Amino acid sequence: MIELLKRGFLRKNNSLTIKENFSKINIQNTEDIEKIKEEIEAINLVFEKFKKKFDFLILICLISLFINIFLLIYLIFFLL
């Protein structure tokens, strides 16, 4: 987490950087910094969970696509 703060961004694909966020937020004490770190960690966890679920859905769709293509080929060549 500290490495992300040092680099100044959440993810390569994210256009809004932490530096921009810090410039918009008036940080007055270390409690604010801790709150921001916790929020960033929560956002990262949500992204990771969503990514895993999304990858699984893509895998299911690809398997379904291959099964449908195989059945179509079977119908065309063997039943006609």
mmCIF file as gemmi writes it, N, C-alpha and C atoms, coordinates in Angstrom:
data_model
loop_
_atom_site.group_PDB
_atom_site.id
_atom_site.type_symbol
_atom_site.label_atom_id
_atom_site.label_alt_id
_atom_site.label_comp_id
_atom_site.label_asym_id
_atom_site.label_entity_id
_atom_site.label_seq_id
_atom_site.pdbx_PDB_ins_code
_atom_site.Cartn_x
_atom_site.Cartn_y
_atom_site.Cartn_z
_atom_site.occupancy
_atom_site.B_iso_or_equiv
_atom_site.pdbx_formal_charge
_atom_site.auth_seq_id
_atom_site.auth_asym_id
_atom_site.pdbx_PDB_model_num
ATOM 1 N N . MET Axp A 1 ? 0.816 -1.188 0 1 0 ? 1 A 1
ATOM 2 C CA . MET Axp A 1 ? 0 0 0 1 0 ? 1 A 1
ATOM 3 C C . MET Axp A 1 ? 0.862 1.255 0 1 0 ? 1 A 1
ATOM 4 N N . ILE Axp A 2 ? 1.916 1.228 0.787 1 0 ? 2 A 1
ATOM 5 C CA . ILE Axp A 2 ? 2.81 2.389 0.842 1 0 ? 2 A 1
ATOM 6 C C . ILE Axp A 2 ? 3.491 2.593 -0.504 1 0 ? 2 A 1
ATOM 7 N N . GLU Axp A 3 ? 3.813 1.475 -1.181 1 0 ? 3 A 1
ATOM 8 C CA . GLU Axp A 3 ? 4.441 1.591 -2.493 1 0 ? 3 A 1
ATOM 9 C C . GLU Axp A 3 ? 3.511 2.289 -3.474 1 0 ? 3 A 1
ATOM 10 N N . LEU Axp A 4 ? 2.208 1.968 -3.404 1 0 ? 4 A 1
ATOM 11 C CA . LEU Axp A 4 ? 1.249 2.631 -4.279 1 0 ? 4 A 1
ATOM 12 C C . LEU Axp A 4 ? 1.194 4.129 -3.994 1 0 ? 4 A 1
ATOM 13 N N . LEU Axp A 5 ? 1.25 4.485 -2.697 1 0 ? 5 A 1
ATOM 14 C CA . LEU Axp A 5 ? 1.232 5.905 -2.359 1 0 ? 5 A 1
ATOM 15 C C . LEU Axp A 5 ? 2.489 6.611 -2.851 1 0 ? 5 A 1
ATOM 16 N N . LYS Axp A 6 ? 3.643 5.922 -2.748 1 0 ? 6 A 1
ATOM 17 C CA . LYS Axp A 6 ? 4.886 6.532 -3.213 1 0 ? 6 A 1
ATOM 18 C C . LYS Axp A 6 ? 4.86 6.732 -4.726 1 0 ? 6 A 1
ATOM 19 N N . ARG Axp A 7 ? 4.307 5.746 -5.45 1 0 ? 7 A 1
ATOM 20 C CA . ARG Axp A 7 ? 4.251 5.858 -6.907 1 0 ? 7 A 1
ATOM 21 C C . ARG Axp A 7 ? 3.226 6.894 -7.356 1 0 ? 7 A 1
ATOM 22 N N . GLY Axp A 8 ? 2.205 7.078 -6.539 1 0 ? 8 A 1
ATOM 23 C CA . GLY Axp A 8 ? 1.265 8.143 -6.83 1 0 ? 8 A 1
ATOM 24 C C . GLY Axp A 8 ? 0.067 7.738 -7.664 1 0 ? 8 A 1
ATOM 25 N N . PHE Axp A 9 ? -0.226 6.44 -7.756 1 0 ? 9 A 1
ATOM 26 C CA . PHE Axp A 9 ? -1.415 6.039 -8.488 1 0 ? 9 A 1
ATOM 27 C C . PHE Axp A 9 ? -1.941 4.726 -7.949 1 0 ? 9 A 1
ATOM 28 N N . LEU Axp A 10 ? -3.236 4.503 -8.181 1 0 ? 10 A 1
ATOM 29 C CA . LEU Axp A 10 ? -3.873 3.254 -7.764 1 0 ? 10 A 1
ATOM 30 C C . LEU Axp A 10 ? -3.562 2.145 -8.76 1 0 ? 10 A 1
ATOM 31 N N . ARG Axp A 11 ? -3.942 2.351 -9.979 1 0 ? 11 A 1
ATOM 32 C CA . ARG Axp A 11 ? -3.741 1.367 -11.035 1 0 ? 11 A 1
ATOM 33 C C . ARG Axp A 11 ? -3.307 2.105 -12.3 1 0 ? 11 A 1
ATOM 34 N N . LYS Axp A 12 ? -2.678 1.366 -13.198 1 0 ? 12 A 1
ATOM 35 C CA . LYS Axp A 12 ? -2.245 1.976 -14.447 1 0 ? 12 A 1
ATOM 36 C C . LYS Axp A 12 ? -3.435 2.461 -15.265 1 0 ? 12 A 1
ATOM 37 N N . ASN Axp A 13 ? -4.553 1.747 -15.195 1 0 ? 13 A 1
ATOM 38 C CA . ASN Axp A 13 ? -5.723 2.1 -15.988 1 0 ? 13 A 1
ATOM 39 C C . ASN Axp A 13 ? -6.539 3.226 -15.365 1 0 ? 13 A 1
ATOM 40 N N . ASN Axp A 14 ? -6.261 3.562 -14.131 1 0 ? 14 A 1
ATOM 41 C CA . ASN Axp A 14 ? -7.059 4.578 -13.444 1 0 ? 14 A 1
ATOM 42 C C . ASN Axp A 14 ? -6.529 5.959 -13.826 1 0 ? 14 A 1
ATOM 43 N N . SER Axp A 15 ? -7.421 6.802 -14.336 1 0 ? 15 A 1
ATOM 44 C CA . SER Axp A 15 ? -6.974 8.117 -14.781 1 0 ? 15 A 1
ATOM 45 C C . SER Axp A 15 ? -6.846 9.11 -13.629 1 0 ? 15 A 1
ATOM 46 N N . LEU Axp A 16 ? -7.542 8.83 -12.518 1 0 ? 16 A 1
ATOM 47 C CA . LEU Axp A 16 ? -7.479 9.728 -11.364 1 0 ? 16 A 1
ATOM 48 C C . LEU Axp A 16 ? -6.401 9.216 -10.411 1 0 ? 16 A 1
ATOM 49 N N . THR Axp A 17 ? -5.388 9.991 -10.178 1 0 ? 17 A 1
ATOM 50 C CA . THR Axp A 17 ? -4.28 9.542 -9.352 1 0 ? 17 A 1
ATOM 51 C C . THR Axp A 17 ? -4.495 9.93 -7.903 1 0 ? 17 A 1
ATOM 52 N N . ILE Axp A 18 ? -3.747 9.268 -7.03 1 0 ? 18 A 1
ATOM 53 C CA . ILE Axp A 18 ? -3.819 9.587 -5.603 1 0 ? 18 A 1
ATOM 54 C C . ILE Axp A 18 ? -3.333 11.011 -5.368 1 0 ? 18 A 1
ATOM 55 N N . LYS Axp A 19 ? -2.344 11.434 -6.134 1 0 ? 19 A 1
ATOM 56 C CA . LYS Axp A 19 ? -1.855 12.8 -5.975 1 0 ? 19 A 1
ATOM 57 C C . LYS Axp A 19 ? -2.972 13.806 -6.237 1 0 ? 19 A 1
ATOM 58 N N . GLU Axp A 20 ? -3.779 13.536 -7.264 1 0 ? 20 A 1
ATOM 59 C CA . GLU Axp A 20 ? -4.9 14.428 -7.536 1 0 ? 20 A 1
ATOM 60 C C . GLU Axp A 20 ? -5.9 14.387 -6.389 1 0 ? 20 A 1
ATOM 61 N N . ASN Axp A 21 ? -6.126 13.193 -5.837 1 0 ? 21 A 1
ATOM 62 C CA . ASN Axp A 21 ? -7.051 13.079 -4.712 1 0 ? 21 A 1
ATOM 63 C C . ASN Axp A 21 ? -6.531 13.855 -3.508 1 0 ? 21 A 1
ATOM 64 N N . PHE Axp A 22 ? -5.226 13.736 -3.226 1 0 ? 22 A 1
ATOM 65 C CA . PHE Axp A 22 ? -4.656 14.438 -2.089 1 0 ? 22 A 1
ATOM 66 C C . PHE Axp A 22 ? -4.725 15.947 -2.28 1 0 ? 22 A 1
ATOM 67 N N . SER Axp A 23 ? -4.599 16.41 -3.502 1 0 ? 23 A 1
ATOM 68 C CA . SER Axp A 23 ? -4.669 17.848 -3.714 1 0 ? 23 A 1
ATOM 69 C C . SER Axp A 23 ? -6.085 18.373 -3.491 1 0 ? 23 A 1
ATOM 70 N N . LYS Axp A 24 ? -7.095 17.5 -3.665 1 0 ? 24 A 1
ATOM 71 C CA . LYS Axp A 24 ? -8.478 17.921 -3.456 1 0 ? 24 A 1
ATOM 72 C C . LYS Axp A 24 ? -8.887 17.814 -1.991 1 0 ? 24 A 1
ATOM 73 N N . ILE Axp A 25 ? -8.218 16.974 -1.233 1 0 ? 25 A 1
ATOM 74 C CA . ILE Axp A 25 ? -8.587 16.748 0.165 1 0 ? 25 A 1
ATOM 75 C C . ILE Axp A 25 ? -7.662 17.561 1.058 1 0 ? 25 A 1
ATOM 76 N N . ASN Axp A 26 ? -8.233 18.244 2.019 1 0 ? 26 A 1
ATOM 77 C CA . ASN Axp A 26 ? -7.434 19.011 2.968 1 0 ? 26 A 1
ATOM 78 C C . ASN Axp A 26 ? -7.032 18.074 4.106 1 0 ? 26 A 1
ATOM 79 N N . ILE Axp A 27 ? -5.781 17.622 4.096 1 0 ? 27 A 1
ATOM 80 C CA . ILE Axp A 27 ? -5.298 16.696 5.114 1 0 ? 27 A 1
ATOM 81 C C . ILE Axp A 27 ? -4.778 17.505 6.293 1 0 ? 27 A 1
ATOM 82 N N . GLN Axp A 28 ? -5.389 17.272 7.473 1 0 ? 28 A 1
ATOM 83 C CA . GLN Axp A 28 ? -5.004 18.071 8.63 1 0 ? 28 A 1
ATOM 84 C C . GLN Axp A 28 ? -4.215 17.285 9.661 1 0 ? 28 A 1
ATOM 85 N N . ASN Axp A 29 ? -4.416 15.971 9.712 1 0 ? 29 A 1
ATOM 86 C CA . ASN Axp A 29 ? -3.657 15.183 10.675 1 0 ? 29 A 1
ATOM 87 C C . ASN Axp A 29 ? -3.479 13.768 10.149 1 0 ? 29 A 1
ATOM 88 N N . THR Axp A 30 ? -2.788 12.951 10.916 1 0 ? 30 A 1
ATOM 89 C CA . THR Axp A 30 ? -2.484 11.598 10.454 1 0 ? 30 A 1
ATOM 90 C C . THR Axp A 30 ? -3.715 10.705 10.432 1 0 ? 30 A 1
ATOM 91 N N . GLU Axp A 31 ? -4.76 11.056 11.178 1 0 ? 31 A 1
ATOM 92 C CA . GLU Axp A 31 ? -5.998 10.265 11.142 1 0 ? 31 A 1
ATOM 93 C C . GLU Axp A 31 ? -6.623 10.321 9.755 1 0 ? 31 A 1
ATOM 94 N N . ASP Axp A 32 ? -6.566 11.485 9.117 1 0 ? 32 A 1
ATOM 95 C CA . ASP Axp A 32 ? -7.093 11.609 7.763 1 0 ? 32 A 1
ATOM 96 C C . ASP Axp A 32 ? -6.316 10.72 6.795 1 0 ? 32 A 1
ATOM 97 N N . ILE Axp A 33 ? -5 10.689 6.964 1 0 ? 33 A 1
ATOM 98 C CA . ILE Axp A 33 ? -4.17 9.861 6.089 1 0 ? 33 A 1
ATOM 99 C C . ILE Axp A 33 ? -4.51 8.392 6.292 1 0 ? 33 A 1
ATOM 100 N N . GLU Axp A 34 ? -4.709 7.973 7.517 1 0 ? 34 A 1
ATOM 101 C CA . GLU Axp A 34 ? -5.07 6.579 7.792 1 0 ? 34 A 1
ATOM 102 C C . GLU Axp A 34 ? -6.425 6.236 7.189 1 0 ? 34 A 1
ATOM 103 N N . LYS Axp A 35 ? -7.383 7.152 7.275 1 0 ? 35 A 1
ATOM 104 C CA . LYS Axp A 35 ? -8.703 6.918 6.685 1 0 ? 35 A 1
ATOM 105 C C . LYS Axp A 35 ? -8.579 6.753 5.169 1 0 ? 35 A 1
ATOM 106 N N . ILE Axp A 36 ? -7.773 7.588 4.554 1 0 ? 36 A 1
ATOM 107 C CA . ILE Axp A 36 ? -7.585 7.514 3.106 1 0 ? 36 A 1
ATOM 108 C C . ILE Axp A 36 ? -6.934 6.19 2.724 1 0 ? 36 A 1
ATOM 109 N N . LYS Axp A 37 ? -5.94 5.762 3.491 1 0 ? 37 A 1
ATOM 110 C CA . LYS Axp A 37 ? -5.29 4.48 3.21 1 0 ? 37 A 1
ATOM 111 C C . LYS Axp A 37 ? -6.286 3.327 3.314 1 0 ? 37 A 1
ATOM 112 N N . GLU Axp A 38 ? -7.14 3.356 4.336 1 0 ? 38 A 1
ATOM 113 C CA . GLU Axp A 38 ? -8.14 2.296 4.504 1 0 ? 38 A 1
ATOM 114 C C . GLU Axp A 38 ? -9.127 2.295 3.344 1 0 ? 38 A 1
ATOM 115 N N . GLU Axp A 39 ? -9.523 3.462 2.883 1 0 ? 39 A 1
ATOM 116 C CA . GLU Axp A 39 ? -10.45 3.534 1.759 1 0 ? 39 A 1
ATOM 117 C C . GLU Axp A 39 ? -9.811 3.003 0.489 1 0 ? 39 A 1
ATOM 118 N N . ILE Axp A 40 ? -8.55 3.315 0.27 1 0 ? 40 A 1
ATOM 119 C CA . ILE Axp A 40 ? -7.849 2.829 -0.919 1 0 ? 40 A 1
ATOM 120 C C . ILE Axp A 40 ? -7.712 1.307 -0.87 1 0 ? 40 A 1
ATOM 121 N N . GLU Axp A 41 ? -7.403 0.754 0.305 1 0 ? 41 A 1
ATOM 122 C CA . GLU Axp A 41 ? -7.317 -0.693 0.447 1 0 ? 41 A 1
ATOM 123 C C . GLU Axp A 41 ? -8.664 -1.353 0.176 1 0 ? 41 A 1
ATOM 124 N N . ALA Axp A 42 ? -9.754 -0.744 0.639 1 0 ? 42 A 1
ATOM 125 C CA . ALA Axp A 42 ? -11.096 -1.293 0.395 1 0 ? 42 A 1
ATOM 126 C C . ALA Axp A 42 ? -11.422 -1.271 -1.104 1 0 ? 42 A 1
ATOM 127 N N . ILE Axp A 43 ? -11.05 -0.193 -1.76 1 0 ? 43 A 1
ATOM 128 C CA . ILE Axp A 43 ? -11.29 -0.099 -3.208 1 0 ? 43 A 1
ATOM 129 C C . ILE Axp A 43 ? -10.503 -1.177 -3.937 1 0 ? 43 A 1
ATOM 130 N N . ASN Axp A 44 ? -9.25 -1.398 -3.549 1 0 ? 44 A 1
ATOM 131 C CA . ASN Axp A 44 ? -8.434 -2.432 -4.185 1 0 ? 44 A 1
ATOM 132 C C . ASN Axp A 44 ? -9.038 -3.815 -3.987 1 0 ? 44 A 1
ATOM 133 N N . LEU Axp A 45 ? -9.568 -4.104 -2.788 1 0 ? 45 A 1
ATOM 134 C CA . LEU Axp A 45 ? -10.202 -5.396 -2.541 1 0 ? 45 A 1
ATOM 135 C C . LEU Axp A 45 ? -11.425 -5.588 -3.428 1 0 ? 45 A 1
ATOM 136 N N . VAL Axp A 46 ? -12.218 -4.543 -3.587 1 0 ? 46 A 1
ATOM 137 C CA . VAL Axp A 46 ? -13.403 -4.642 -4.443 1 0 ? 46 A 1
ATOM 138 C C . VAL Axp A 46 ? -12.991 -4.917 -5.883 1 0 ? 46 A 1
ATOM 139 N N . PHE Axp A 47 ? -11.955 -4.224 -6.374 1 0 ? 47 A 1
ATOM 140 C CA . PHE Axp A 47 ? -11.484 -4.455 -7.737 1 0 ? 47 A 1
ATOM 141 C C . PHE Axp A 47 ? -11.008 -5.892 -7.913 1 0 ? 47 A 1
ATOM 142 N N . GLU Axp A 48 ? -10.272 -6.419 -6.942 1 0 ? 48 A 1
ATOM 143 C CA . GLU Axp A 48 ? -9.761 -7.785 -7.046 1 0 ? 48 A 1
ATOM 144 C C . GLU Axp A 48 ? -10.891 -8.806 -7.054 1 0 ? 48 A 1
ATOM 145 N N . LYS Axp A 49 ? -11.894 -8.632 -6.188 1 0 ? 49 A 1
ATOM 146 C CA . LYS Axp A 49 ? -13.03 -9.56 -6.152 1 0 ? 49 A 1
ATOM 147 C C . LYS Axp A 49 ? -13.807 -9.501 -7.453 1 0 ? 49 A 1
ATOM 148 N N . PHE Axp A 50 ? -14.031 -8.298 -7.969 1 0 ? 50 A 1
ATOM 149 C CA . PHE Axp A 50 ? -14.763 -8.152 -9.221 1 0 ? 50 A 1
ATOM 150 C C . PHE Axp A 50 ? -13.989 -8.793 -10.364 1 0 ? 50 A 1
ATOM 151 N N . LYS Axp A 51 ? -12.673 -8.619 -10.373 1 0 ? 51 A 1
ATOM 152 C CA . LYS Axp A 51 ? -11.846 -9.175 -11.444 1 0 ? 51 A 1
ATOM 153 C C . LYS Axp A 51 ? -11.932 -10.697 -11.447 1 0 ? 51 A 1
ATOM 154 N N . LYS Axp A 52 ? -11.867 -11.322 -10.276 1 0 ? 52 A 1
ATOM 155 C CA . LYS Axp A 52 ? -11.956 -12.779 -10.198 1 0 ? 52 A 1
ATOM 156 C C . LYS Axp A 52 ? -13.303 -13.274 -10.701 1 0 ? 52 A 1
ATOM 157 N N . LYS Axp A 53 ? -14.39 -12.62 -10.284 1 0 ? 53 A 1
ATOM 158 C CA . LYS Axp A 53 ? -15.724 -13.025 -10.735 1 0 ? 53 A 1
ATOM 159 C C . LYS Axp A 53 ? -15.871 -12.816 -12.236 1 0 ? 53 A 1
ATOM 160 N N . PHE Axp A 54 ? -15.354 -11.717 -12.748 1 0 ? 54 A 1
ATOM 161 C CA . PHE Axp A 54 ? -15.465 -11.418 -14.158 1 0 ? 54 A 1
ATOM 162 C C . PHE Axp A 54 ? -14.684 -12.426 -14.991 1 0 ? 54 A 1
ATOM 163 N N . ASP Axp A 55 ? -13.477 -12.802 -14.541 1 0 ? 55 A 1
ATOM 164 C CA . ASP Axp A 55 ? -12.683 -13.807 -15.246 1 0 ? 55 A 1
ATOM 165 C C . ASP Axp A 55 ? -13.413 -15.142 -15.283 1 0 ? 55 A 1
ATOM 166 N N . PHE Axp A 56 ? -14.069 -15.516 -14.185 1 0 ? 56 A 1
ATOM 167 C CA . PHE Axp A 56 ? -14.817 -16.77 -14.134 1 0 ? 56 A 1
ATOM 168 C C . PHE Axp A 56 ? -15.991 -16.732 -15.11 1 0 ? 56 A 1
ATOM 169 N N . LEU Axp A 57 ? -16.69 -15.612 -15.201 1 0 ? 57 A 1
ATOM 170 C CA . LEU Axp A 57 ? -17.809 -15.493 -16.139 1 0 ? 57 A 1
ATOM 171 C C . LEU Axp A 57 ? -17.339 -15.587 -17.586 1 0 ? 57 A 1
ATOM 172 N N . ILE Axp A 58 ? -16.198 -15.002 -17.895 1 0 ? 58 A 1
ATOM 173 C CA . ILE Axp A 58 ? -15.643 -15.093 -19.245 1 0 ? 58 A 1
ATOM 174 C C . ILE Axp A 58 ? -15.31 -16.548 -19.575 1 0 ? 58 A 1
ATOM 175 N N . LEU Axp A 59 ? -14.746 -17.272 -18.624 1 0 ? 59 A 1
ATOM 176 C CA . LEU Axp A 59 ? -14.418 -18.679 -18.835 1 0 ? 59 A 1
ATOM 177 C C . LEU Axp A 59 ? -15.677 -19.492 -19.119 1 0 ? 59 A 1
ATOM 178 N N . ILE Axp A 60 ? -16.724 -19.269 -18.347 1 0 ? 60 A 1
ATOM 179 C CA . ILE Axp A 60 ? -17.986 -19.987 -18.571 1 0 ? 60 A 1
ATOM 180 C C . ILE Axp A 60 ? -18.55 -19.663 -19.954 1 0 ? 60 A 1
ATOM 181 N N . CYS Axp A 61 ? -18.494 -18.413 -20.36 1 0 ? 61 A 1
ATOM 182 C CA . CYS Axp A 61 ? -18.999 -18.023 -21.686 1 0 ? 61 A 1
ATOM 183 C C . CYS Axp A 61 ? -18.204 -18.682 -22.808 1 0 ? 61 A 1
ATOM 184 N N . LEU Axp A 62 ? -16.891 -18.753 -22.66 1 0 ? 62 A 1
ATOM 185 C CA . LEU Axp A 62 ? -16.066 -19.396 -23.684 1 0 ? 62 A 1
ATOM 186 C C . LEU Axp A 62 ? -16.356 -20.888 -23.783 1 0 ? 62 A 1
ATOM 187 N N . ILE Axp A 63 ? -16.497 -21.551 -22.651 1 0 ? 63 A 1
ATOM 188 C CA . ILE Axp A 63 ? -16.826 -22.976 -22.665 1 0 ? 63 A 1
ATOM 189 C C . ILE Axp A 63 ? -18.179 -23.194 -23.339 1 0 ? 63 A 1
ATOM 190 N N . SER Axp A 64 ? -19.148 -22.371 -23.012 1 0 ? 64 A 1
ATOM 191 C CA . SER Axp A 64 ? -20.466 -22.474 -23.632 1 0 ? 64 A 1
ATOM 192 C C . SER Axp A 64 ? -20.384 -22.245 -25.143 1 0 ? 64 A 1
ATOM 193 N N . LEU Axp A 65 ? -19.591 -21.286 -25.552 1 0 ? 65 A 1
ATOM 194 C CA . LEU Axp A 65 ? -19.42 -21.006 -26.983 1 0 ? 65 A 1
ATOM 195 C C . LEU Axp A 65 ? -18.841 -22.211 -27.718 1 0 ? 65 A 1
ATOM 196 N N . PHE Axp A 66 ? -17.808 -22.847 -27.165 1 0 ? 66 A 1
ATOM 197 C CA . PHE Axp A 66 ? -17.194 -24.006 -27.812 1 0 ? 66 A 1
ATOM 198 C C . PHE Axp A 66 ? -18.166 -25.181 -27.88 1 0 ? 66 A 1
ATOM 199 N N . ILE Axp A 67 ? -18.956 -25.378 -26.847 1 0 ? 67 A 1
ATOM 200 C CA . ILE Axp A 67 ? -19.957 -26.454 -26.863 1 0 ? 67 A 1
ATOM 201 C C . ILE Axp A 67 ? -20.991 -26.193 -27.952 1 0 ? 67 A 1
ATOM 202 N N . ASN Axp A 68 ? -21.441 -24.959 -28.068 1 0 ? 68 A 1
ATOM 203 C CA . ASN Axp A 68 ? -22.421 -24.622 -29.107 1 0 ? 68 A 1
ATOM 204 C C . ASN Axp A 68 ? -21.847 -24.793 -30.508 1 0 ? 68 A 1
ATOM 205 N N . ILE Axp A 69 ? -20.603 -24.404 -30.708 1 0 ? 69 A 1
ATOM 206 C CA . ILE Axp A 69 ? -19.966 -24.575 -32.018 1 0 ? 69 A 1
ATOM 207 C C . ILE Axp A 69 ? -19.848 -26.066 -32.347 1 0 ? 69 A 1
ATOM 208 N N . PHE Axp A 70 ? -19.437 -26.871 -31.39 1 0 ? 70 A 1
ATOM 209 C CA . PHE Axp A 70 ? -19.327 -28.311 -31.612 1 0 ? 70 A 1
ATOM 210 C C . PHE Axp A 70 ? -20.688 -28.907 -31.979 1 0 ? 70 A 1
ATOM 211 N N . LEU Axp A 71 ? -21.744 -28.527 -31.256 1 0 ? 71 A 1
ATOM 212 C CA . LEU Axp A 71 ? -23.081 -29.047 -31.562 1 0 ? 71 A 1
ATOM 213 C C . LEU Axp A 71 ? -23.559 -28.598 -32.944 1 0 ? 71 A 1
ATOM 214 N N . LEU Axp A 72 ? -23.249 -27.399 -33.324 1 0 ? 72 A 1
ATOM 215 C CA . LEU Axp A 72 ? -23.622 -26.907 -34.65 1 0 ? 72 A 1
ATOM 216 C C . LEU Axp A 72 ? -22.914 -27.704 -35.745 1 0 ? 72 A 1
ATOM 217 N N . ILE Axp A 73 ? -21.628 -27.938 -35.572 1 0 ? 73 A 1
ATOM 218 C CA . ILE Axp A 73 ? -20.871 -28.738 -36.54 1 0 ? 73 A 1
ATOM 219 C C . ILE Axp A 73 ? -21.442 -30.152 -36.612 1 0 ? 73 A 1
ATOM 220 N N . TYR Axp A 74 ? -21.754 -30.725 -35.471 1 0 ? 74 A 1
ATOM 221 C CA . TYR Axp A 74 ? -22.34 -32.066 -35.424 1 0 ? 74 A 1
ATOM 222 C C . TYR Axp A 74 ? -23.66 -32.094 -36.189 1 0 ? 74 A 1
ATOM 223 N N . LEU Axp A 75 ? -24.507 -31.106 -35.963 1 0 ? 75 A 1
ATOM 224 C CA . LEU Axp A 75 ? -25.794 -31.059 -36.655 1 0 ? 75 A 1
ATOM 225 C C . LEU Axp A 75 ? -25.629 -30.905 -38.161 1 0 ? 75 A 1
ATOM 226 N N . ILE Axp A 76 ? -24.696 -30.086 -38.579 1 0 ? 76 A 1
ATOM 227 C CA . ILE Axp A 76 ? -24.508 -29.83 -40.006 1 0 ? 76 A 1
ATOM 228 C C . ILE Axp A 76 ? -23.966 -31.066 -40.718 1 0 ? 76 A 1
ATOM 229 N N . PHE Axp A 77 ? -22.949 -31.711 -40.186 1 0 ? 77 A 1
ATOM 230 C CA . PHE Axp A 77 ? -22.273 -32.78 -40.913 1 0 ? 77 A 1
ATOM 231 C C . PHE Axp A 77 ? -22.879 -34.166 -40.7 1 0 ? 77 A 1
ATOM 232 N N . PHE Axp A 78 ? -23.422 -34.437 -39.552 1 0 ? 78 A 1
ATOM 233 C CA . PHE Axp A 78 ? -23.854 -35.796 -39.261 1 0 ? 78 A 1
ATOM 234 C C . PHE Axp A 78 ? -25.358 -36.007 -39.384 1 0 ? 78 A 1
ATOM 235 N N . LEU Axp A 79 ? -26.127 -34.982 -39.292 1 0 ? 79 A 1
ATOM 236 C CA . LEU Axp A 79 ? -27.574 -35.171 -39.356 1 0 ? 79 A 1
ATOM 237 C C . LEU Axp A 79 ? -28.176 -34.782 -40.7 1 0 ? 79 A 1
ATOM 238 N N . LEU Axp A 80 ? -27.402 -34.127 -41.545 1 0 ? 80 A 1
ATOM 239 C CA . LEU Axp A 80 ? -27.941 -33.75 -42.861 1 0 ? 80 A 1
ATOM 240 C C . LEU Axp A 80 ? -27.573 -34.72 -43.947 1 0 ? 80 A 1
